[in-house]
Every structure is written in C-alpha cells, then in structure tokens.
Amino acid sequence: MEDIQKKFDRYNKKIHSPAGIGELYERQIRYFYEKNGWRVVPYGILKGKNDLGRDLICSKGNQILIIQAKNWSKKKIIREKHIMQLAGSIYYFVKKRNKFPKGVFVTTAPLSERAKDVAKKLDIQIRSIKLDKNFPMIKCNVNKRGKKLFFLPFDKYYDQVHVEKSKGEFYTNSINECIRKGFRHVGRK
C-alpha cells in the first residue's frame, strides 16, 4: 500500500496544467455537493469541450442544479456572457428533458456588475468558492456486488464513481482509513 500512498502524495504535490486545475476545481465542487446528499454527474469532465457550459449536473429528490465552475485568477472578471452561457445551457436542458433545473455559477473570480445583474434577473445563484487542493479526494465506494473499493483521482473510473453517504460510502485523504474500514484499492485483487 505504500506505493499507492506515494503515487497519491505525488499527485497532490504536482503542479497541474490549467486544464488539470479546472478538473481539480470541478472535483472539489462535486465533493462539496455529494457530501451534502446530491447525486452529481461530472458532465464537464466526461464531455470535455462538448459540455455545453454544464460542468456538473446535480440532483436531489425533485431538485436539479446545473453548475458551471470557473477557477480563474482574481484579476479576471466574470462577464455577463459567461452567465448567459449557463442560461443557454439551462434552456437547452429544459427543452431536451422537460425538467426545470436551477443554475449555479461557482467561481473564484469576481463578477462584473452587469454579470451580477444578469444572474439576478435569470435567477442564477452565484457562489464564491476558493480552490482547496487538500479537499478529500479518495472515494470509498460499495459497488453493486457489495465490494468495498477505493478510487484515487488518477484511476480510470474515478469520475464515474458516485459517493453516497447513505450506503456507507465516503471521501477521505487517508489510504489507511480506507483499509481500516475494509476498502481495497480498485487496482488490487
């Protein structure tokens, strides 16, 4: 298990590319919503440039949130066109699925006054959440056959795995905790 811990530690310490930082930010926001009981589809990570401005699609009961996440420098400004992209994505979602989600724009950067006004008029929630590279990234999951597995951010199916507290699943940053609670790494037999 030491080799897995070393790989995980290297991953945490490495300098990520801009795309890698964006992915890390989306995963952090996903963690935040999943730990609060939402089922989250990492649409942006799975679809890449074809995400239509939807980074995360979250559902809980009858509620649906479409989240766009922007981890930008505080020197950059979020303009109304970015809010409009999310609004267009929501419209497309409604038209295609006949469901009515709420829009959430999560960012590290400030918004222009016009962007704030557009968001307010379109009922898009704005959340300011800083990137935290130390959020719990290891996913402990119980699969359909009852096997207790843990996934690291560089594992093949990491982004397809959901964490549901009600099933005894959890996020952590400790491989020892995973093992102590009976989970094994997905790559191990």
C-alpha positions in Angstrom: 0.0 0.0 0.0 3.0 2.3 0.4 3.4 2.6 -3.4 -0.2 3.7 -3.7 0.2 6.3 -0.9 3.4 7.6 -2.7 1.5 7.9 -6.0 -1.3 9.7 -4.3 1.1 12.1 -2.5 2.9 12.8 -5.8 -0.4 13.6 -7.4 -1.3 16.0 -4.6 2.0 17.8 -4.8 2.3 18.0 -8.6 1.8 21.3 -10.5 -1.3 20.8 -12.6 -1.8 22.2 -16.1 -4.6 24.8 -16.4 -6.9 22.1 -17.7 -5.9 19.9 -14.7 -6.6 22.7 -12.3 -10.0 23.2 -13.8 -10.7 19.5 -13.4 -9.5 19.6 -9.8 -11.8 22.5 -9.1 -14.8 20.7 -10.6 -14.0 17.7 -8.5 -13.8 19.8 -5.4 -17.2 21.3 -6.1 -18.6 17.8 -6.8 -17.2 16.7 -3.4 -19.0 19.6 -1.7 -22.3 18.7 -3.3 -22.0 14.9 -2.8 -21.2 15.2 0.8 -24.4 17.2 1.1 -26.5 14.4 -0.4 -26.6 15.4 -4.0 -26.0 12.9 -6.8 -23.5 14.6 -9.1 -22.7 13.8 -12.8 -19.3 15.4 -13.7 -20.6 16.4 -17.1 -17.7 18.8 -17.9 -15.0 16.2 -17.2 -16.9 13.4 -19.1 -17.8 15.5 -22.1 -14.8 17.8 -22.3 -15.4 20.7 -24.7 -18.8 19.3 -25.6 -20.2 20.1 -22.1 -22.4 23.0 -23.4 -21.4 25.0 -20.3 -22.6 22.3 -17.8 -19.7 21.3 -15.6 -21.9 19.4 -13.0 -25.4 18.2 -13.1 -26.7 17.6 -9.5 -29.9 16.0 -8.4 -31.6 15.5 -5.1 -35.2 14.4 -4.9 -37.0 16.6 -7.5 -34.3 19.3 -7.5 -31.8 19.6 -10.3 -28.9 22.0 -10.4 -26.7 22.8 -13.4 -23.4 24.1 -12.2 -20.8 26.0 -14.2 -17.4 26.2 -12.3 -14.8 28.8 -13.2 -11.5 28.7 -11.3 -10.0 31.9 -12.6 -7.5 34.4 -11.3 -8.9 37.1 -9.1 -7.5 39.5 -11.7 -10.0 38.2 -14.2 -13.6 39.3 -14.3 -16.7 37.1 -15.0 -18.7 38.9 -17.6 -22.4 38.5 -18.5 -21.5 36.3 -21.5 -20.4 33.6 -19.0 -23.7 33.8 -17.1 -25.6 33.8 -20.5 -23.8 30.6 -21.5 -25.1 28.9 -18.4 -28.6 30.3 -19.0 -28.4 28.9 -22.6 -27.4 25.5 -21.2 -30.3 25.5 -18.8 -32.7 26.4 -21.6 -31.3 23.5 -23.8 -31.6 21.1 -20.8 -35.3 22.1 -20.2 -36.1 21.8 -23.9 -34.4 18.4 -24.2 -35.6 16.8 -20.9 -38.6 18.9 -19.9 -37.2 19.3 -16.4 -36.5 22.7 -14.8 -33.1 23.0 -13.2 -31.7 25.9 -11.2 -28.5 27.4 -12.4 -25.5 27.8 -10.1 -22.3 29.7 -11.1 -19.4 28.8 -8.9 -16.2 30.8 -9.3 -13.0 32.0 -7.7 -13.1 35.3 -9.7 -15.2 38.5 -9.2 -18.2 39.3 -11.3 -18.8 42.5 -13.2 -21.8 44.5 -12.1 -23.7 43.6 -15.3 -22.9 39.9 -14.8 -24.4 40.1 -11.2 -27.5 41.9 -12.6 -28.0 39.3 -15.4 -27.5 36.4 -12.8 -30.1 38.0 -10.5 -32.6 38.5 -13.3 -32.1 34.9 -14.6 -32.3 33.5 -11.0 -28.8 32.0 -11.3 -27.2 31.6 -7.9 -23.6 32.8 -7.6 -21.2 31.1 -5.2 -17.7 32.1 -4.5 -15.6 29.0 -3.5 -11.9 29.1 -3.4 -9.8 26.2 -4.8 -8.7 23.9 -2.0 -6.1 21.4 -3.2 -6.5 19.5 0.1 -10.1 18.5 -0.2 -10.8 14.8 0.4 -10.1 13.1 -3.0 -10.2 9.4 -2.3 -13.6 7.9 -3.0 -14.7 4.9 -0.9 -17.5 3.1 -2.8 -19.5 0.0 -2.4 -20.2 -1.5 -5.8 -23.4 -3.3 -7.0 -21.9 -6.6 -5.8 -21.1 -5.3 -2.4 -17.4 -5.0 -2.9 -15.8 -2.1 -0.9 -13.4 -0.3 -3.2 -11.5 2.9 -3.1 -10.6 5.1 -6.1 -7.8 7.7 -6.5 -8.1 10.7 -8.8 -5.8 9.1 -11.4 -7.8 5.8 -11.5 -9.6 5.0 -14.8 -13.2 5.1 -13.5 -12.7 7.8 -10.8 -15.1 10.3 -12.3 -17.9 7.7 -13.0 -17.9 6.7 -9.3 -20.5 8.3 -7.1 -20.3 8.6 -3.3 -23.5 8.1 -1.3 -23.3 8.5 2.4 -26.5 6.5 2.9 -24.6 3.4 1.6 -21.6 3.9 3.9 -19.5 5.5 1.2 -17.3 8.4 1.9 -14.5 10.7 0.8 -11.1 10.8 2.6 -7.5 11.7 2.1 -6.2 8.7 4.0 -5.5 5.4 2.4 -5.0 3.9 5.9 -8.6 4.9 6.7 -9.8 3.2 3.6 -8.0 0.0 4.6 -9.1 0.2 8.2 -12.7 0.4 7.1 -12.4 -2.6 4.8 -11.9 -1.0 1.4 -9.3 -2.1 -1.1 -7.8 -0.2 -4.0 -9.7 -0.8 -7.2 -6.5 -1.9 -8.9 -5.7 -4.6 -6.3 -7.1 -8.1 -6.2 
